[in-house]
């Protein structure tokens, strides 16, 4: 979690480092099986690279996405990434202790649930909503996985097909609904348990309990340990979006005034990314279960006004890009 302070690359490094640790726990890896595990990782990397950069490199036809750095919040414990790292550690400690009480062999499910809740979240509101969605997705996935895995765990071809569909569902729904993504993850895990010969209702029930413990650990950590308020995060993102609207307007006006070096297009792309972050930060306030009705109404009004600003800025940028207009 702390590696987020170094941007997307640091975040990816932290994610894959934890995932390999989790895989080693899941597979009960011993030193003698490390070469096999390394070979599997290299094979997966080669296949993913061949598809992403060779067979279907669709990014070549697209402009590079605008990279928006998250608000830092200061230095030391005032830095958001530092506070989140402390929160994740505290939440994982709670999950480890309680998870061990539930199962001495599967405690890492609770720790993994805590860690996953912190991925791609900033404020306590985002984390609470994500924890709820993770638990809900796991429960729904257990039901679906049990219905599919029990009759098909002895059918390797059918199981492999369901695993492939689940992988597609994980990536397809990742930016749409975290609940649906976790449903796909849980179905895939259920099929893998079946292929490994360890699937039974008690194991799936244990996964639900461990996931609940992990989500609870994350929620308690963000509420009690160095909390990062939803207001501070949303205020920072909204302020950055408004400054970007001003910069877009200035660039477009300069272009219309005859300055050929002015180009509002990059600013428009940046504004789209910032609006995405604003929507994500305001999601806890506009959630159907949010009890803060007054703040929910203001949040919806802010989103509507920012969408209006973005629409007007896009129109102004398109006019500025017209050679006859500029």
C-alpha positions as CSV (number, residue, x, y, z in Angstrom):
1,X,0.0,0.0,0.0
2,X,2.8,2.4,0.8
3,X,4.3,1.9,-2.6
4,X,1.4,3.9,-4.1
5,X,3.4,7.1,-3.3
6,X,5.6,6.2,-6.4
7,X,2.7,6.2,-8.8
8,X,1.2,3.4,-11.0
9,X,4.5,1.5,-11.2
10,X,4.9,1.4,-7.4
11,X,1.3,0.4,-7.0
12,X,1.7,-2.4,-9.5
13,X,4.9,-3.6,-7.8
14,X,3.1,-3.7,-4.4
15,X,0.1,-5.5,-5.9
16,X,2.1,-8.3,-7.6
17,X,4.4,-8.7,-4.6
18,X,1.5,-9.3,-2.3
19,X,-0.2,-11.6,-4.9
20,X,2.8,-13.8,-5.2
21,X,2.9,-14.1,-1.4
22,X,-0.8,-15.0,-1.4
23,X,-0.3,-17.6,-4.2
24,X,2.6,-19.2,-2.2
25,X,0.3,-19.4,0.8
26,X,-2.6,-20.8,-1.2
27,X,-0.5,-23.5,-2.9
28,X,1.5,-24.3,0.3
29,X,4.7,-23.8,-1.7
30,X,7.8,-25.5,-0.4
31,X,11.4,-24.7,-1.5
32,X,11.5,-27.7,-3.8
33,X,8.5,-26.4,-5.8
34,X,9.9,-22.9,-6.3
35,X,11.4,-23.7,-9.8
36,X,8.0,-24.9,-10.9
37,X,6.3,-21.8,-9.5
38,X,8.9,-19.5,-11.2
39,X,8.4,-21.3,-14.5
40,X,4.6,-20.8,-14.2
41,X,5.1,-17.1,-13.5
42,X,7.4,-16.7,-16.5
43,X,5.0,-18.6,-18.7
44,X,2.1,-16.4,-17.7
45,X,4.2,-13.3,-18.2
46,X,5.2,-14.4,-21.7
47,X,1.6,-15.3,-22.7
48,X,0.3,-12.0,-21.4
49,X,3.0,-10.0,-23.1
50,X,2.4,-11.9,-26.4
51,X,-1.3,-11.0,-26.3
52,X,-1.0,-7.4,-25.0
53,X,2.0,-6.3,-27.1
54,X,1.8,-8.6,-30.1
55,X,-1.5,-10.3,-31.0
56,X,-3.8,-7.5,-29.9
57,X,-2.0,-4.3,-29.1
58,X,-5.1,-2.0,-29.4
59,X,-3.3,0.8,-27.5
60,X,-1.3,1.7,-30.5
61,X,-4.3,3.3,-32.1
62,X,-5.2,5.2,-29.0
63,X,-3.7,8.4,-27.5
64,X,-1.8,7.8,-24.3
65,X,-4.1,8.1,-21.2
66,X,-3.7,11.1,-19.0
67,X,-2.0,10.1,-15.8
68,X,-3.4,11.8,-12.7
69,X,-1.4,11.7,-9.6
70,X,-3.4,11.2,-6.4
71,X,-3.3,14.0,-3.7
72,X,-0.4,13.4,-1.4
73,X,-1.7,15.3,1.6
74,X,1.7,16.4,2.9
75,X,4.7,14.5,4.4
76,X,5.1,12.0,7.1
77,X,1.8,10.8,8.7
78,X,0.1,13.6,6.9
79,X,0.8,11.8,3.6
80,X,-2.3,9.8,2.5
81,X,-0.3,6.8,1.3
82,X,1.6,6.6,4.7
83,X,-1.7,6.8,6.6
84,X,-3.2,4.1,4.4
85,X,-0.2,1.9,4.8
86,X,-0.6,2.1,8.6
87,X,-4.3,1.4,8.3
88,X,-3.7,-1.6,6.1
89,X,-1.1,-3.0,8.5
90,X,-3.5,-2.5,11.5
91,X,-6.4,-4.1,9.5
92,X,-4.2,-7.0,8.4
93,X,-3.1,-7.5,12.0
94,X,-6.7,-7.8,13.1
95,X,-7.5,-10.1,10.2
96,X,-4.5,-12.3,11.0
97,X,-5.4,-12.7,14.7
98,X,-9.1,-13.4,14.2
99,X,-8.5,-15.4,11.0
100,X,-6.1,-17.7,12.9
101,X,-8.9,-18.3,15.4
102,X,-11.2,-19.4,12.6
103,X,-8.7,-21.5,10.8
104,X,-5.0,-22.2,11.3
105,X,-4.7,-23.1,7.6
106,X,-6.8,-20.5,5.8
107,X,-6.1,-17.4,7.8
108,X,-4.5,-15.7,4.8
109,X,-8.0,-15.4,3.3
110,X,-8.9,-12.8,5.9
111,X,-5.6,-11.0,5.4
112,X,-6.0,-11.0,1.6
113,X,-9.6,-9.6,2.0
114,X,-8.3,-6.8,4.1
115,X,-5.6,-6.0,1.6
116,X,-7.9,-6.1,-1.4
117,X,-10.3,-3.7,0.2
118,X,-7.5,-1.1,0.4
119,X,-6.6,-1.5,-3.3
120,X,-7.7,1.6,-5.4
121,X,-9.3,3.4,-2.4
122,X,-8.3,6.6,-0.7
123,X,-10.9,7.8,1.9
124,X,-12.6,5.9,4.6
125,X,-15.9,6.2,2.8
126,X,-14.5,4.5,-0.3
127,X,-13.0,1.7,1.9
128,X,-16.2,1.0,3.8
129,X,-18.2,0.8,0.5
130,X,-15.5,-1.4,-1.0
131,X,-15.5,-3.7,2.0
132,X,-19.3,-4.2,1.8
133,X,-19.1,-4.9,-1.9
134,X,-16.3,-7.4,-1.4
135,X,-18.3,-9.3,1.2
136,X,-21.5,-9.2,-1.0
137,X,-19.6,-10.4,-4.1
138,X,-18.0,-13.2,-2.1
139,X,-21.3,-14.4,-0.8
140,X,-22.9,-14.3,-4.3
141,X,-19.8,-16.0,-5.8
142,X,-20.0,-18.8,-3.2
143,X,-23.5,-19.6,-4.2
144,X,-22.7,-19.5,-7.9
145,X,-19.4,-21.3,-7.4
146,X,-21.0,-24.1,-5.3
147,X,-23.7,-24.6,-7.9
148,X,-21.1,-24.9,-10.7
149,X,-18.1,-26.4,-9.0
150,X,-19.7,-29.4,-7.2
151,X,-21.2,-31.0,-10.3
152,X,-18.3,-30.1,-12.6
153,X,-15.1,-30.4,-10.5
154,X,-14.4,-33.8,-12.1
155,X,-14.7,-32.4,-15.6
156,X,-11.4,-30.7,-16.4
157,X,-12.6,-29.3,-19.8
158,X,-15.7,-27.7,-18.3
159,X,-13.8,-26.5,-15.3
160,X,-11.2,-24.9,-17.5
161,X,-13.9,-23.2,-19.6
162,X,-15.6,-21.7,-16.5
163,X,-12.2,-20.5,-15.1
164,X,-11.5,-18.8,-18.5
165,X,-15.0,-17.1,-18.4
166,X,-14.4,-16.1,-14.8
167,X,-11.0,-14.5,-15.8
168,X,-12.8,-12.6,-18.5
169,X,-15.5,-11.5,-16.0
170,X,-12.9,-10.3,-13.6
171,X,-11.3,-7.9,-16.0
172,X,-14.6,-6.9,-17.8
173,X,-16.4,-5.9,-14.6
174,X,-13.4,-4.5,-12.7
175,X,-14.3,-0.9,-13.8
176,X,-18.0,-1.5,-13.7
177,X,-18.8,-3.2,-10.4
178,X,-16.5,-4.4,-7.6
179,X,-19.3,-6.7,-6.5
180,X,-19.5,-8.5,-9.9
181,X,-15.7,-8.7,-10.0
182,X,-15.5,-10.4,-6.7
183,X,-18.3,-12.8,-7.8
184,X,-16.2,-13.8,-10.7
185,X,-13.1,-14.2,-8.5
186,X,-14.9,-16.4,-6.1
187,X,-16.4,-18.6,-8.9
188,X,-12.9,-19.0,-10.3
189,X,-11.5,-19.9,-6.8
190,X,-14.3,-22.4,-6.3
191,X,-13.5,-24.2,-9.5
192,X,-9.8,-24.2,-8.6
193,X,-10.6,-25.8,-5.3
194,X,-12.6,-28.4,-7.1
195,X,-9.7,-29.2,-9.5
196,X,-7.4,-29.5,-6.5
197,X,-9.8,-31.9,-4.8
198,X,-10.4,-29.8,-1.7
199,X,-13.8,-28.4,-2.4
200,X,-16.6,-28.9,0.2
201,X,-19.4,-26.8,1.7
202,X,-17.5,-26.2,4.9
203,X,-14.5,-24.8,3.0
204,X,-16.7,-22.3,1.1
205,X,-18.5,-21.3,4.4
206,X,-15.1,-20.7,5.9
207,X,-14.2,-18.5,3.0
208,X,-17.2,-16.4,3.7
209,X,-16.3,-16.0,7.4
210,X,-12.7,-15.2,6.6
211,X,-13.8,-12.6,4.0
212,X,-16.1,-11.0,6.5
213,X,-13.3,-10.8,9.1
214,X,-11.0,-9.2,6.5
215,X,-13.6,-6.7,5.4
216,X,-14.3,-5.8,9.1
217,X,-10.6,-5.4,9.8
218,X,-10.3,-2.9,6.9
219,X,-13.4,-1.0,8.0
220,X,-12.3,-0.7,11.6
221,X,-8.8,0.4,10.6
222,X,-10.0,3.2,8.3
223,X,-12.5,4.4,11.0
224,X,-10.1,4.3,14.0
225,X,-6.5,4.5,12.8
226,X,-5.4,7.8,11.2
227,X,-8.7,8.2,9.3
228,X,-8.6,9.9,5.9
229,X,-12.0,11.7,5.7
230,X,-14.1,11.5,2.6
231,X,-14.5,15.3,2.7
232,X,-10.8,16.0,2.5
233,X,-10.3,13.6,-0.5
234,X,-13.4,14.8,-2.4
235,X,-12.5,18.5,-1.8
236,X,-9.0,17.9,-3.2
237,X,-10.2,16.1,-6.3
238,X,-13.0,18.7,-7.0
239,X,-10.5,21.6,-6.6
240,X,-8.2,19.9,-9.1
241,X,-11.0,19.4,-11.6
242,X,-12.0,23.0,-11.3
243,X,-8.5,24.2,-11.9
244,X,-8.3,21.9,-15.0
245,X,-11.6,23.4,-16.3
246,X,-10.0,26.8,-16.0
247,X,-6.8,25.7,-17.8
248,X,-8.9,24.1,-20.6
249,X,-10.8,27.3,-21.0
250,X,-7.7,29.4,-21.1
251,X,-6.0,27.1,-23.7
252,X,-9.1,27.1,-25.9
253,X,-9.4,30.9,-25.6
254,X,-5.8,31.4,-26.5
255,X,-6.2,29.1,-29.5
256,X,-9.2,31.0,-30.7
257,X,-7.2,34.2,-30.3
258,X,-4.6,33.0,-32.8
259,X,-2.0,31.3,-30.6
260,X,-1.1,28.2,-32.6
261,X,0.9,26.8,-29.7
262,X,-2.2,26.5,-27.4
263,X,-3.8,23.1,-27.4
264,X,-6.7,22.3,-25.1
265,X,-6.9,18.6,-26.1
266,X,-4.5,17.3,-23.4
267,X,-6.3,19.3,-20.8
268,X,-9.6,17.8,-21.9
269,X,-8.2,14.3,-21.5
270,X,-6.8,15.2,-18.1
271,X,-10.3,16.6,-17.1
272,X,-11.9,13.3,-18.0
273,X,-9.5,11.4,-15.8
274,X,-10.1,13.9,-12.9
275,X,-13.8,13.6,-13.3
276,X,-13.5,9.8,-13.0
277,X,-11.6,10.3,-9.7
278,X,-14.2,12.8,-8.5
279,X,-17.0,10.3,-9.2
280,X,-15.0,7.5,-7.4
281,X,-14.4,9.7,-4.3
282,X,-18.1,10.8,-4.2
283,X,-19.4,7.3,-4.6
284,X,-19.8,6.7,-0.9
285,X,-21.9,9.8,-0.5
286,X,-24.3,8.9,-3.4
287,X,-24.5,5.2,-2.5
288,X,-28.1,4.1,-2.0
289,X,-27.3,3.0,1.6
290,X,-25.7,6.3,2.5
291,X,-27.6,7.8,5.6
292,X,-26.3,11.3,4.9
293,X,-29.1,12.6,2.8
294,X,-28.1,16.3,2.8
295,X,-24.5,15.4,1.7
296,X,-25.9,13.0,-0.9
297,X,-27.9,15.8,-2.5
298,X,-24.9,18.1,-2.5
299,X,-22.7,15.4,-4.0
300,X,-25.2,14.8,-6.8
301,X,-25.4,18.5,-7.5
302,X,-21.6,18.8,-7.7
303,X,-21.4,15.9,-10.1
304,X,-24.1,17.4,-12.3
305,X,-22.3,20.8,-12.4
306,X,-19.0,19.2,-13.2
307,X,-20.5,17.2,-16.0
308,X,-22.0,20.4,-17.4
309,X,-18.6,22.1,-17.2
310,X,-16.9,19.2,-18.9
311,X,-19.5,19.2,-21.7
312,X,-19.0,22.9,-22.3
313,X,-15.3,22.6,-22.2
314,X,-15.4,19.7,-24.8
315,X,-17.5,21.9,-27.0
316,X,-15.2,24.8,-26.7
317,X,-12.2,22.6,-27.4
318,X,-13.8,21.2,-30.5
319,X,-14.5,24.7,-31.8
320,X,-10.9,25.7,-31.1
321,X,-9.7,22.7,-33.0
322,X,-11.6,23.8,-36.1
323,X,-9.1,25.6,-38.4
324,X,-11.8,28.0,-39.7
325,X,-12.8,28.9,-36.2
326,X,-9.3,29.4,-34.9
